[in-house]
Amino acid sequence: MAAQQARTAAETEARGFGEGEHLLIGAWRRIAAGQANCLALAQAFDDVCGEDGADVFLTFCTFLKALGFAGRRPLIVGTPGSPSITADECQVFTLIAAAQAGAPALFAAHLRWLTHPGQRHVLEIATGALATALTVNTLRLALPAPDPSRRCERPPAGGERAATAHARAVAED
């Protein structure tokens, strides 16, 4: 468990979370903990988004409702105040960041992973609205940096035996 927390804290730091991510993670966790009507939560959106604070907050709440409606499974959300981020939180932020960055392939991949096919359009619309609201208020979410250690290489033709033989040949070189 400690290793998992250290890894997620390192991922959060490496990803370069900014003001937008911190605002959304804090709000999401408080809402999940039943604190949606907290005055400090509304004030946080007002502080960051000015007169648009209430609208951005409501757009975020709509996004979370759409995520819950269209989602394949319940997502794991961290506790308020925790410095680490869950894999589900990271994936949702990547979905939003991809929408903001105009990265359709990345956006579609995360949308497919998170949602049931029949309800996918609901989250697509809500994510677009949230991405626009955040962008208008100069809150850009960062896309995760590519991880070269997770490179995917195709094994040679011929299946597992050929791949094993290929691995041995490479090791002998």
C-alpha positions as CSV (number, residue, x, y, z in Angstrom):
1,M,0.0,0.0,0.0
2,A,2.8,2.4,0.9
3,A,4.5,1.6,-2.5
4,Q,1.3,2.4,-4.3
5,Q,0.9,5.7,-2.5
6,A,4.5,6.7,-3.3
7,R,4.0,5.8,-6.9
8,T,0.8,7.8,-7.3
9,A,2.3,10.8,-5.5
10,A,5.3,10.6,-7.8
11,E,3.0,10.4,-10.8
12,T,1.1,13.4,-9.6
13,E,4.3,15.4,-9.3
14,A,5.7,14.2,-12.6
15,R,2.5,15.1,-14.4
16,G,2.8,18.7,-13.3
17,F,-0.6,19.3,-11.8
18,G,-1.6,22.9,-12.0
19,E,-4.3,25.1,-10.6
20,G,-7.0,23.4,-12.7
21,E,-6.2,19.9,-11.6
22,H,-6.0,20.9,-7.9
23,L,-9.3,22.7,-8.1
24,L,-11.1,19.8,-9.7
25,I,-9.5,17.0,-7.6
26,G,-10.4,18.9,-4.4
27,A,-14.0,19.5,-5.6
28,W,-14.5,15.9,-6.9
29,R,-13.3,14.4,-3.6
30,R,-15.5,16.7,-1.5
31,I,-18.5,16.0,-3.7
32,A,-17.8,12.3,-3.4
33,A,-17.6,12.7,0.4
34,G,-21.0,14.3,0.5
35,Q,-19.8,17.9,0.9
36,A,-21.2,19.3,-2.4
37,N,-22.9,22.2,-0.5
38,C,-19.7,23.3,1.2
39,L,-19.2,27.1,1.0
40,A,-15.5,26.7,0.8
41,L,-16.0,24.6,-2.4
42,A,-18.0,27.3,-4.1
43,Q,-15.5,29.9,-2.9
44,A,-12.7,28.0,-4.4
45,F,-14.4,28.1,-7.9
46,D,-15.1,31.8,-7.4
47,D,-11.5,32.5,-6.4
48,V,-10.1,30.8,-9.5
49,C,-12.8,31.6,-12.1
50,G,-14.1,34.9,-10.9
51,E,-17.7,35.7,-11.9
52,D,-17.8,32.4,-13.9
53,G,-17.1,30.4,-10.7
54,A,-20.7,29.2,-10.1
55,D,-21.2,28.3,-13.8
56,V,-17.9,26.3,-13.9
57,F,-18.8,24.6,-10.7
58,L,-22.2,23.6,-12.1
59,T,-20.6,22.4,-15.3
60,F,-18.2,20.3,-13.3
61,C,-21.1,18.8,-11.3
62,T,-22.9,18.0,-14.6
63,F,-19.8,16.3,-15.9
64,L,-19.6,14.2,-12.7
65,K,-23.3,13.2,-13.1
66,A,-22.7,12.3,-16.7
67,L,-19.6,10.3,-15.7
68,G,-21.7,8.4,-13.1
69,F,-24.5,7.8,-15.6
70,A,-22.4,6.6,-18.5
71,G,-19.6,4.9,-16.6
72,R,-18.8,1.3,-16.9
73,R,-18.1,0.9,-13.2
74,P,-17.8,3.0,-10.0
75,L,-14.6,5.0,-10.0
76,I,-12.1,5.1,-7.2
77,V,-11.7,8.6,-5.8
78,G,-9.2,9.6,-3.2
79,T,-10.1,11.2,0.1
80,P,-10.2,14.9,0.5
81,G,-6.7,16.3,1.3
82,S,-4.8,13.2,0.2
83,P,-1.7,14.1,-1.8
84,S,-1.9,11.1,-4.0
85,I,-4.1,10.6,-7.0
86,T,-5.9,7.4,-8.0
87,A,-5.6,5.8,-11.4
88,D,-9.3,6.6,-12.1
89,E,-8.8,10.3,-11.2
90,C,-5.8,10.4,-13.5
91,Q,-7.7,8.8,-16.4
92,V,-10.6,11.3,-16.0
93,F,-8.2,14.2,-16.0
94,T,-6.5,12.8,-19.2
95,L,-10.0,12.6,-20.8
96,I,-10.6,16.3,-20.0
97,A,-7.1,17.3,-21.0
98,A,-7.4,15.5,-24.3
99,A,-10.7,17.4,-25.0
100,Q,-9.0,20.7,-24.2
101,A,-5.9,19.9,-26.4
102,G,-8.0,18.7,-29.3
103,A,-6.5,15.2,-29.2
104,P,-9.3,13.2,-30.7
105,A,-7.6,9.8,-30.6
106,L,-6.6,10.1,-27.0
107,F,-10.0,11.5,-26.1
108,A,-11.9,8.6,-27.9
109,A,-9.7,6.0,-26.2
110,H,-10.3,7.3,-22.7
111,L,-14.0,7.8,-23.5
112,R,-14.3,4.2,-24.7
113,W,-12.5,2.9,-21.6
114,L,-14.7,4.8,-19.1
115,T,-18.2,4.4,-20.6
116,H,-20.8,2.1,-21.8
117,P,-21.2,2.3,-25.6
118,G,-24.9,3.4,-25.4
119,Q,-24.3,6.3,-23.0
120,R,-20.9,7.4,-24.4
121,H,-22.4,10.5,-26.1
122,V,-23.6,11.8,-22.8
123,L,-20.1,12.0,-21.3
124,E,-18.7,13.2,-24.6
125,I,-21.0,16.3,-24.5
126,A,-20.4,16.9,-20.8
127,T,-16.6,16.7,-21.2
128,G,-16.7,19.1,-24.1
129,A,-18.7,21.6,-22.1
130,L,-16.3,21.3,-19.1
131,A,-13.2,21.5,-21.3
132,T,-14.6,24.7,-22.8
133,A,-15.5,26.2,-19.4
134,L,-12.1,25.5,-18.1
135,T,-10.3,26.8,-21.2
136,V,-12.3,30.1,-21.1
137,N,-11.1,30.6,-17.6
138,T,-7.5,29.8,-18.5
139,L,-7.4,26.5,-16.6
140,R,-5.6,24.0,-18.9
141,L,-5.2,20.5,-17.7
142,A,-1.9,18.9,-18.6
143,L,-1.7,15.8,-20.7
144,P,0.4,13.0,-19.2
145,A,3.9,12.8,-20.6
146,P,4.6,9.7,-22.7
147,D,6.3,6.9,-20.7
148,P,9.0,5.3,-22.9
149,S,9.3,2.4,-20.5
150,R,5.8,1.3,-21.5
151,R,6.7,0.9,-25.1
152,C,4.6,-1.8,-26.9
153,E,6.5,-3.9,-29.4
154,R,4.9,-6.6,-31.5
155,P,6.4,-10.1,-31.3
156,P,7.6,-11.5,-34.6
157,A,5.1,-13.4,-36.8
158,G,4.7,-17.0,-35.7
159,G,3.2,-16.6,-32.3
160,E,4.7,-17.2,-28.9
161,R,7.3,-19.7,-29.9
162,A,8.7,-17.4,-32.5
163,A,8.7,-14.5,-29.9
164,T,10.6,-16.7,-27.4
165,A,13.1,-17.7,-30.1
166,H,13.5,-14.1,-31.1
167,A,14.0,-13.0,-27.5
168,R,16.8,-15.7,-27.1
169,A,18.5,-14.6,-30.3
170,V,18.4,-11.0,-29.1
171,A,19.8,-11.9,-25.7
172,E,22.7,-13.9,-27.4
173,D,23.7,-10.9,-29.5
